[in-house]
Amino acid sequence: MAQPEAVNGAVIDSVTIANTKVLAEAPAMAMGSLYQTIGNSVAMAAANAVYAQQQANVTYQAATTLGITKLYSANK
């Protein structure tokens, strides 16, 4: 079985630098992901609010139409 050879110091330095870079970028990546998630949640909440307003408007129109119809029919 062959004995392992010594690794060049430049290789060790480059791997260490790459690993350090990944560890250094991790908090920024996590915050970026968090901001995207929050932005998406806010957008969905706004879309749901618009949808609820539209559905309420349909209900209000139907109630108004029914009320006016009853008012006009009561005078006969």
Stockholm file with secondary structure:
# STOCKHOLM 1.0

chainA/1-76         MAQPEAVNGAVIDSVTIANTKVLAEAPAMAMGSLYQTIGNSVAMAAANAVYAQQQANVTYQAATTLGITKLYSANK
#=GR chainA/1-76 SS CCCCCCCCHHHHHHHHHHHHHHHHHHHHHHHHHHHHHHHHHHHHHHHHHHHHHHHHHHHHHHHHHHHHHHHHHHTC
#=GC SS_cons        CCCCCCCCHHHHHHHHHHHHHHHHHHHHHHHHHHHHHHHHHHHHHHHHHHHHHHHHHHHHHHHHHHHHHHHHHHTC
//
